[in-house]
Amino acid sequence: MNPILIITNLPDKTSALALAEKLIGTRLAACVNVQAECTSVYRWQDKIETTSQVPVFIKTLAQHYAQVEETIIAVHSDELPEIITVPISGGLPAYLQWISDETLILDRK
């Protein structure tokens, strides 16, 4: 078991919820938190940009990262979407087992 947290942003709540439902429906994630809209400030192509985004936290296993990344890219409108992976090095053992149980079904196909 190698749980990870994947962080991304979507341009609006509708697309964030659609991503969440797709990841849960395909068992690529055990849980997806769709956060409140926030303002992001960043430099893109030599310009400072300010935009509204909806942060999304995805709990899954490292072995599913490539498929989650592919799913995010497929639904994302940005040329270069933020996709960051954070290893989960500890936590409530029963919760970490739940992440594994909810996503391992892919391995049985």
Buried (B, 14 or more C-beta within 10 A) or exposed (E): BBBBBBBBBBBEEEBBBEBBEBBBEBBBBBBBEBBEBEEEEEEEEEEEEEEEBBBBBBBBBBBBBEBBBEBBEEBBEBEEBBBEBEEBEEEEEEEBEBBBEBBBEBEEE
